[in-house]
Amino acid sequence: MTLYVYAITQSSHPLDLEGLTGVGEDGSSVRTVCADSLCAVVSEAPEDISMTRPDIEAHHSVQERLWDQGATLPLSFGFVAEDDDAVRAVLEERAEQFTERLEELTDRVEFNVKGLEEEEAALRRIVDESERIRQLNDATRDGGGTYEDRLELGRLLNDEVLARQAALAESVLAALRPHAYAEHLAEPSQQYFLSASFLVDRERAEEFTRAAEEGTEELPEGVEIRVRGPLPPYSFA
């Protein structure tokens, strides 16, 4: 029987699964497959696994119940195994790695931090504060200026936006790092100039949130820092 796998825990985990149903239209029961000191939480896998809202909610409901009770290694949506024996084989083969990671995650939670900036507000500040950019902006307004002027203006604006956003990101990270155990940084994107995940001691969660609030009080207009958590430590599993 093909199994859908939600998470890995230590066998000492409470593993209270009562009332939980798994992914799929039938909502099969959730159970464990154990090998020595580790257990995998599984259910019967549906024939077709698709990222429907009910299935995603079922997936996260199982993981959140487990996380509320103790340290877990949550798996991403869609992990399946051939049968119980295949699950046990993986637990035995990677027992040392899984155990080390579970110990690292014990009593720790994840916070996601994202930084956004309104493009118009950023460009206004740059034009106001850079004499050369202001000159080029005036010269090329309403289709004026040369092709070289427009090219230079675009290059200077892009370089300045990236440099300022990098500095903003570093200032936010500097305020949060002292309150976290570990971090994962993603590359900046067109939408987010900062995208980071922090692993934080559970007892320091309020302290981390407070540091995020205090560290963003004097950000420029149009800059927003979004903090989400505490969450199961998906980025560190």
N, C-alpha and C positions, 0 to 999 in steps of 0.2 A: 504494500500500500504506500503510495507516494505521500510524503509528509511535507507540510508547510512549517517552516521553522521561524519562530519569533525572536528567541533570545537564548542566551546561555547564562547559567547561574552556577554558583556553588551548591552542592547538595545540602548545605546547612541553611540555605535560603528558605524562608517560610513557605514559599510556593503555594500561596493561597489562590487557587484557580477557580473556586466555586462561583458559578453563575456566569463565567466567561464563555463566549462562543467565538469560534474561529472565522476565518475568511470563507467566502463562498455563500451561495444562496441558501444552502441547507444549514449553515452555521454549526459545523461539527464541533464536538466538545474539545476542550483544550486539555492536554495532559503532558507528562514529562517522559523523556527517555534519558536514563542516567548511566554513567560509567565512572566508577570510583567516586571521586569527590566533585564531579561536575554533572550538571543536568542541562538538557536542552528542552525548551518548552515548545510543543508542537501541536498540530491538529492535522486531520486528514486534509490533503490538498485537493481543491476543486479541479475539475478537468481543465477549465480555462481560468487563468488568473489574469484579471484586468484591474486597472487602477480606478475602480468605481468608488464613489464616495462611501458606500456601506463597507466595502472591503478595507479601505484605508482606515476608516474609523475603528473597525474590528481589530486591525493590526495594531493601531496605536493604543487601543483600550487594553489589550493584553500587556503591551510593553509598559504602559503607565502603571498598571496594577503591580507588576513585578518591581518596577523601579521604586514605587512607594514603600515596598517592603524591604528593599535591600539592593545591593550592587548587582547589576546585570550588564551583559554585553548585548545590547539591542541590535538586531540585524535589519538591514534595509528591506523595504517591501519587495516580496517576490522570491525569497530564498526557499528552495525546495530540496528534499533529499529523497533518495530512492525508497528507503525503508528504515526501520529502527536500527538494523545492523549498520547501515551506512552512517547514521548519525553517531552511533557509539564509536565507530571507527575513527571518525573525525575528532570526537572528544578525547579519545585515547591518544591519538597521534599528536594532537596539539595541546595536551593537558597542561604542560608547563607554561606555554605562551598564554593560554586562556586564564590560568590561575594568576599569573603575574599581572595581567591586565585587570582582572577583577579586583585584586588587592589595591591596585592603583586607583580604581574608580570608587572604592568603598567610601561612603560618606562624602562623596563629591557630586556636584551637579554641573550642568552646562549652561552658559549664557551666550546668546548670539548677539553680536553688536554690528549694526550697519550704519554707515554714514551716507547721507544724501545732501545734495546742494542744488538749489534752484539755479538753472543756467543763467537766467536774466540777471539775478542778483549778483552772481559771481562776475559776469561780464561788466556790469555797472561799476563795481568796485575796482576792477582792473583798469577800466578806461579812466576813472576818476584819479587813480593813484599813479598811473604810468604816463609820463609826458609824451614819450615817443608813440605809444599806442593811441593816445588821445589825438595826436597830430594826424596819424594815419587814418583814424576813424573819421575825423572831420574832413580829411581830403577825399575819402572814398564814399562819403555819404551821398545818397541819391545817384549812385552810379558814376560818381566822379573818380578822379585819380587814375593812375596807370595800372596796368596788369601787375607790374612788379610791386606797386603799393598794396594792392589787395592781397597778393601772395604773402608779402611780409607781414601784413596785419593778421592774416589767418595763422601764420606760423607763430608769431609773438603771442597771440591770444591763447593758442593751444598750449604752448610751453608754459605760459604763466598760470593757466588753469591747473595744469598737471602739477606744477611745483607747489602751488598754494594748497591743493588738495592733499598732496603728500605730506606737507607740513601739518595740516589739520589732522590727518590720520595719525601721525606720529604723536601729536599732543594728546589725543584721546587715548592712544595705546599706553603712553607714559603714565597717564593718570590711573589706568586700570591694572596694569601689570603687577604692581605691588600687592594686589588683593587676589591674585589668581595663582593657581598651582601650575597650569600649563596653558598654551594657546595654540591655535591653528589659524593661520592667515591665508585668505584667498586673494588672488590677483584682483586689483581694482577693475571695475567694469564701467560701461557707459552709464549704468544706473547707480552703482554704489562706488564711492571713492574709498570706502572702508568696508570690509566684510571679514569679521573675525569671530572665532569661537573661543571661549575661555572655559577651562575646567577649574571650578572653584570649590573649596571646602564648604560643605553644606552649612556649617555653623557660621561661615563668613558671607553667606548669600546676601543678607541685608547690607552688610558693609560694602560689598561689591556694587549693589544697586545704588547705594548712597554716593559712592565715589563716582559712578557714572553720571548721576544727576548733578553733583557739584562740579564735575569736570567739564560739563557742557553748558553751564550757566552763561558764560560770556562768549559764546560762539558768534561769529558774524551772522548778520541777517541772511535768511534763506538756507542756513545750514541746519540739518536735523540729524540727531543721533538716535537710532531706535535700538532699544535693549529688550530682548525677549528671554525670559527665563524666570525661575530655574526650570530646566528641562532634563530629560534623560540624556546621558552623555553620548549622543549619537556620533558626534565628530571624533570622539576619542576611543570608540569601541574597536 
